[in-house]
Amino acid sequence: MHFQRVLILLASLAVGSLATADEGMWLFNDPPLKLLKERHGFEPDAQWFAHLQHAAVRMNNGGSGSLVSSDGLVMTNHHVGADALQKLSTKERDLMRSSFYAKTRQEELKCPDSELNVLVSIEDVTQRVNAAVTAPAGSPEAERQRRAVMNQIEKQSTDQTGLRSDVVTLYQGGMYQLYRYKKYTDVRLVFAPEQDIAFFGGDPDNFEYPRYDLDICFFRVYENGRPAHTPQFLSWNPVSLKLDDLVFVAGNPGKTDRQNTLRHLEYLRDVSLPASLDLLRRREVLLTAFSQRSAENARRAKDLLLMYQNSRKARLGGLDGLQDPAVMARKRSEQDSLLDAAAKRPPLGDQCTAAVQSVDQSLKTLATIRVDFNLLEQGQAFDSELFTIARMLVRLAEETQKPNADRLREYRESNLESLRQELFSPAPIYADLQTELLADSLSMLVEQKGATNPLVQQVLNGKSPRQRAAELIAGTQLADVAVRRQLADGGPAAINASTDPMIQLARLVDKPARIVRTQFEQQVEEPMRQAYATLANARFALFGTEAYPDATFTLRLAFGLVKGYRENNQEFPAWTTLGGAYRHAAEHDNQEPFALPRSWLDRKGSLNLATPMNFVCTADIIGGNSGSPVVNRDGQLVGIIFDGNLASLVWDYEYTDQVGRATAVHGSAILEALRNIYRAGPLVDELTGSKP
Amino acid sequence: MHFQRVLILLASLAVGSLATADEGMWLFNDPPLKLLKERHGFEPDAQWFAHLQHAAVRMNNGGSGSLVSSDGLVMTNHHVGADALQKLSTKERDLMRSSFYAKTRQEELKCPDSELNVLVSIEDVTQRVNAAVTAPAGSPEAERQRRAVMNQIEKQSTDQTGLRSDVVTLYQGGMYQLYRYKKYTDVRLVFAPEQDIAFFGGDPDNFEYPRYDLDICFFRVYENGRPAHTPQFLSWNPVSLKLDDLVFVAGNPGKTDRQNTLRHLEYLRDVSLPASLDLLRRREVLLTAFSQRSAENARRAKDLLLMYQNSRKARLGGLDGLQDPAVMARKRSEQDSLLDAAAKRPPLGDQCTAAVQSVDQSLKTLATIRVDFNLLEQGQAFDSELFTIARMLVRLAEETQKPNADRLREYRESNLESLRQELFSPAPIYADLQTELLADSLSMLVEQKGATNPLVQQVLNGKSPRQRAAELIAGTQLADVAVRRQLADGGPAAINASTDPMIQLARLVDKPARIVRTQFEQQVEEPMRQAYATLANARFALFGTEAYPDATFTLRLAFGLVKGYRENNQEFPAWTTLGGAYRHAAEHDNQEPFALPRSWLDRKGSLNLATPMNFVCTADIIGGNSGSPVVNRDGQLVGIIFDGNLASLVWDYEYTDQVGRATAVHGSAILEALRNIYRAGPLVDELTGSKP
């Protein structure tokens, strides 16, 4: 599953990449026209790109999607919609297990806190940002000035246009662009298959191939209580894909590290990935044990557990790449080539050498603050939705007292509406699950900071981590949305007067958390940004070819061919079929996670088993691309990305297309299943434009 | 599950404890006569102890058991027998899933490599050991001299008596005793229930209470191809237990750390337990993912996965105790009391202070070598049975060239027979599972030592950990027992000439592994042993009461009362019933791991549901006690220990009986199930002495 959440990760620190083969996560306002023409003889016009851009959707919880009808119908992956499915589920109605289909608009289910964005326009603001930064490059003051001007640009844009406005840092500071989004917050569930077929094969098949997953679901966006009018949507391709067909992917890849210095990759390999994996495994074990206690426990933890398992497998794949001496040798040779070429063009050589050293220095600083940064500011020590809410309330009160320009980025004026939607979400919060997570993370705090640390002792308040977690979760009132609203409305006075133990905990740790955040932003992020901007500019100057920036969870275009591969003397076909799913299930005695749902067993006879189910292509994707539409030369929908194979997991660091592939659900399988398994005739009609 | 294997743990480093309440893991040659008389008015004679000692069995793979008939019938836990059950299983005959009952002797299944020990005699050799150690206390030479004399004493004893002979270090060097065992290596499976009832409730119920587990299985020991004659066996108690009945437990508790210095406990809390847990979780995640791929994968990994899950839950319980400020405050106060009392009795004060400092110093040294020690010498970097075999072959060739006195402990002459049984075991080895384990552990080697480490680079040989593991497992011939025998017979010449890649790997890492082992033994273990011996002697001198040494995986006697408890306003009964098992299953919709086996569902009607199933008592146990017989004042069998509750997990560090309890299968449930579920009449007759 190729999705991404704003997890426990350090901010993206990367820079522009030069393309080879079908590589590239291209900007829609700077598409690879030359490459498309030369490699594939394809010359789309501006209208072609604009249409795709306006039909592409960003799922704000991490993931992609597309508009697929003029009535606001959105298609994405089941695993991207899982967050909403989980929040809509109850003990009695488990949408993560059973299928759902709203035959009428009235039956569509409103999601508690979903936000979807459609990119409306892109405006370059590089000059404006750079002009506002008068302090020396890489200095703390430069960081403050940049944050101030970005907050300001966004606020003005939102005030003027009413659109969600984000200044996006591209090429790690080489370019700043203002992205304006149409924002939808009334999002309703239309259709979801059983999770057993959406994630058929489970963790064992995840990131592998061949696959047989119907990893889709449909939402509808509403405005003013009625389905939104969305004239820019993707129409369904009526014919099947052929081998070597050229396809395009429009989605929001989350984060790549392809232009990292060698030392930076080593840091990922030696420090941050292993630490991440330790945490992911510990939560996976915790949630698996919790889930085994009862069916209801399993239901409560399901989405979270899947996310941890998915991240674990993805990171293990990435780490496996970085631990491969051959991969690192190539990355070393790339860096050497750049430095060698730069050395022949003074002053580029000195600049690049200094930049590489500056990255080293930033990593050394990072190594000294990373434990505190992760525990306190990223909140790894307080892993509970209720703590997250408490911190939001505490910081909202403090930040909104400041001028917009001086606020922490996430409390900037233009982001408050999205933030409040999250803060006041009525999604259920389960005290038992929260207690387990918090106990485990408090225990980790003791492990990593030591039991004698004064802050740790204040946090534990004389209790063991387990006792303290139980006390905090039992004592807080923040599960009640009305209490949150009261505290938010009451501002700093209400926060300071609150006796809620979770609010008190959030206040206790806020100062040290802010201190280490400032250290991170000023001593790590800012100098690193400047260094990578220098390297990016040198690359442009030296090699001057078309390039794309590392991924930033914003809209990008990828392209590639529908193509199987050969690995370890085995042929992997370009696509699988519906019939293959039944064979795959039979090979595993139809046992979890290879159990086909009842509906598929019952209605096998009515399916055309030769229908293509999943296919692979060479398009360059990464986590965040999940749910991205795949279109043909005519811009028609032919499938939806949901995964990449194991060999694609190294694409975080380098793209190769010998065996690495993106994996998609084939459009034909979607229609076939909707028609003959789910009897969703009206939905098929809406997708294919045949009015009922 | 309270079992223990010789896992990834540091050697036991502990010392004598003073008893309170029903605390104590007492030596059979120094039983707590005064305590039993004063607290319980019980005055057993020497014969009482001797009978229990000779009927008690040590399962050499970690765990306890008892002789229960004169024809060599042995009862232990299913989870202790699981190692043998796993090795006897094939894809077609899964003894970890289905039940097994040999109606006749001919049907009994011979285990590939089981060894059972019965303690025959104990001889004090303290003077002989101490006299041989002439070098200064705590010096490297002292360590060598002690090892030499121990190897020698054992060799002489084995030569003279033909018995397995182990010098056991008690009170951490305050006492040395020669334990002689009757050794059984022809061990055959007689009966095992389905794992679903043996481990009913699975990981969620493990270490919790109430429980409903039939955690038993029966083996028979043979000599010269015929059932061994074992006149000293435990007879079955014909009447049921009552509340507050005094009971006794005879078993082999593995390791406790009750007399550790405060700093040593902090080291466990801050360093070794978190590191252990990281490793346990990483293997648990790996094996869970492997198991999900297919039923056959799950079968292959089952025993190993259960062991990791069990260890994880046990250690988490221990860590939870050490992270409880109240527990640590009590341990601090204990230590302060000792030092205060010692200060008033020169020169004890100075000696104790120096000893505490010496432990500190040893821990500092340990902290600097622990990563290498664990990776290289403990083999955490090469987690594969095939590597273990390769190392054994390499070291066997080298060590047997040396005089017995100079060898590594496990290659001493008196241990070679046991070692060869393990080395030439025909138990199946699965290449796919071995590859996964080795890849994961090589990856951990890279993480912990760094990719640029020269040894790491030699180990990987230019490959990624995954590629290298695949190459090693595919290339080695050591899965073939005949190849192992050839190499063992060929001695150093055969080893040096071998082109087997696993042998070559074992040779490559042997020197650095031996270096760090020597550092550990000389700079950590030896000085720590001396320091703890000083503290133990001071305790004797100051407090002079009856005391018991920390656990050493040798036979001990514990005692306590059959007693329920009250925790968090809830009453926990002293015992559960067979009927409760059915209710517990129904509450979980009879879903795994709460699924009762078919046989229990089918034959419910023929059971007396009021029969007691599991019970709790205050006897002092720990991992290794699994399978220990529980007997009454008359020395009759009333049950078998299989677990402790969550509150007992802190017993590693301190015993408390407010809510901590040992958990046992009730003898009545065993007979009732054998009779009415498994129709094992002849086995019941053998147990109850009613000849058929």
Interface residues (C-beta under 8 A of the other chain):
Chain A: G202 D203 P204 E266 R269 D270 P274 L277 D278 R281 R282 E284 V285 T288 A289 Q292 R293 S294 A295 R312 K313 L319 D320 G321 Q323 D324 P325 A326 M328 S443 V446 E447 G450 A451 Q457 L460 G462 K463 S464 P465 R466 Q467 H588 D589 Q591 P593
Chain B: G202 D203 P204 E266 R269 D270 P274 L277 D278 R281 R282 E284 V285 T288 A289 Q292 R293 S294 A295 R312 K313 L319 D320 G321 Q323 D324 P325 A326 M328 S443 V446 E447 G450 A451 Q457 L460 G462 K463 S464 P465 R466 Q467 H588 D589 Q591 P593
